[in-house]
């Protein structure tokens, strides 16, 4: 088992919306950002709703702050089963 540590919550002092997730995807962990998988439409929807860019990490954080949105994956630490391949010689 591989121990995976998720993200800290992104919160601001005046948030009015809390979006809860379960745990980050592998792609999100690689990119170190919530909803980083290109097939996920989270950032595209927020960009469309609030007419703010979300191309960089800085723009994503600014968009969340502008929209008073907090993000939190409720499973902070989890275990991932690592599969081993057997090779027959």
ZIDAHU-V231683 format. One record per pair of residues at least 4 apart in sequence whose ideal C-beta (glycine too) atoms are under 7 Angstrom apart, sorted by the first residue. I is the first residue (numbers start at 1). GAP is how many residues later the second one is. Records with the same first field share a line. If there is no record, write none. Layout:
I: GAP, GAP
//
This chain:
1: 78, 79, 80
2: 77, 78, 80
3: 74, 76
4: 25, 74, 76
5: 71, 72
6: 17, 18, 67, 69, 70, 71
7: 17, 27, 66
9: 61, 62, 63
10: 54, 60, 61
11: 4, 59
12: 53, 56, 58
14: 54
15: 53, 54, 55
16: 52
17: 51, 52, 53
18: 52, 54
19: 50, 52
20: 52, 54
21: 52
22: 51, 52, 53
23: 50, 52, 55
24: 4, 5, 10, 49
25: 12
26: 4
27: 4, 9, 10
28: 5, 6, 7, 8, 9
31: 5
33: 24, 27
34: 37
35: 5, 7, 8
41: 4
42: 4
43: 4, 11, 17
44: 4
45: 4
46: 4, 8, 17, 21
47: 5, 6, 7
50: 13, 16, 17
52: 11, 14
53: 6
54: 5, 6, 9
55: 4
57: 4
58: 4
59: 4
60: 4
61: 4
62: 4
63: 4
64: 5, 7
//
